[in-house]
Amino acid sequence: MEKPARRGPKPNMQMREKLIEAGLREIHANGFAATGIQKIVDDIKVPKGSFYNYFDSKEAFGAEISDRYSEQALARLVSFLADADKPPLRRLKAYFDDRTASFALRGHTQGCVLGNFSAETVDHSELIRQHVAAHFSRWSEVIAACLAEAQRDGTLTGELPAETLADFILNSWEGALLRMRADRSGAPLETFKQMVFDVLLHGRGH
């Protein structure tokens, strides 16, 4: 059965972009459940009814917010891991140092939007769960490629596959971010880095 066409004026892509950016800010700051559509449309001064010219539901909107956040976060990760002037493990450490400093500037609040969706929403929305799971998988793939490069050049030793290491590192980071928010402290992030780079990735040159 074909989906009925939306009524009303043709969607304006600039307005759609404003809604996504406003939604990302609100959801990152306050969580998905606590963020109302009214607050988002008030932020950019459009009628609430116009929201549905662009999104079928709040759930669909949330899935797109996860897409936008992942797109931005992945671009930052790739920019660090593509720095050929540094050995692979130093690139990875530089990325987590950068993220640690960024969270410190924000008072160790908010955390990762995908992690927040995981804690709050994925048990209740299969659509959002699928999007979040796909984004985490992509992040892990990028980290795994960096670790595989370190294995090839000999700076990372051991028998664990790069994919397994990457999954563990990403999972540990997301857990450390939740603890960071609970404690309002950067200590969990420092512990994460110590355990990952001084113990788990016990190779040379990092």
Secondary structure, 3 states (H helix, E strand, C coil): CCCCCCCCCCCCHHHHHHHHHHHHHHHHHHCCCCCCHHHHHHHCCCCHHHHHHCCCCHHHHHHHHHHHHHHHHHHHHHHHHCCCCCCHHHHHHHHHHHHHHHHHHCCCCCCCHHHHHHHHCCCCCHHHHHHHHHHHHHHHHHHHHHHHHHHHHCCCCCCCCHHHHHHHHHHHHHHHHHHHHHHCCCHHHHHHHHHHHHHHCCCCCC
